[in-house]
Amino acid sequence: MIIPKELKIGDNIGIISTARKISIDEISPAVNILKEWGLNVIFGNYLFSKDNQFSGTIDQRRADLQMMIDNKNVKAVLCARGGYGTVQIIDQIDFSNLEKTPKWFIGYSDVTVLHSHLNTIGLASMHATMPINFSNNSNQALLSLKNSLFGIKNT
């Protein structure tokens, strides 16, 4: 199993939605927390797009996921929310660049489709909270995510 490197202050973390639509207001608390952790937040080009219940069309959501995979400067990718839609794009993704530059993918719910695929190709991922939930998560849950990303052992 390939374990991506821990993050460092100043690293880039991407936010995309492979499924349901989301607004900037819904993820602003998460963006603020990630910045407090010393991370630079990069949004997918179509993160705030809308196509019925989805965060953009199938092609737009696929493009955002592929862009985050291919961007060597992005060290981790948070999926903004679950819902439904990841299964529509998973078979159209080229995961080959992750062999050269492994990175963390974080989320749950519908994002489990992505986790399953990543684990099949031998890449560890994090089944963890998503930006839509940061404002409702306990400090302990957010600290656990931060510690996991930064490779800090819980004491």
Steps between C-alpha positions, in 0.01 A plus 500: 500500500638841400470753783512862378744732674383709791412861432711796603408860569479678166380194306207517261178316571232476233125504546274347236157345489463175311133490593247753630515876453631728772529873564788711625296583811471129584874441490634834628543364855713215363708734284570718804605200710727364227666841471543509880685168463740676262369344179431673169155413369447442128147462367413281207410708196140377513454461876215752514339400169146366497338233288174400669611348833862466388806720532526540125457263209660158486779646284557790741518279808728257316724790392532629858597158635747443217650847549560433869658162423728652236601814694835412659470799735180372665593273790148401615145519365188549708168408347258775601199276560342170413161431350509319170714538190849361552402173336418699183861611455725239663555290187605807299788596728869438427658420836849431361652828628427392857775240468751785455340748740276324753269729694229469760135489391256573781125454531221253573149412381495497118878558502534138614492412128825697463653340812420154370668571169806660661540207737471257207798669334691492830463859621393578854225759545309652792138422571446819699296816541441734207486880470118502508525365857792693647277752680306213666802286591643494849845646558615142569385379156673789322816452706500133406483591129772763538728262690446227240580734211807648667628166633468603865465209739217532753627497856 
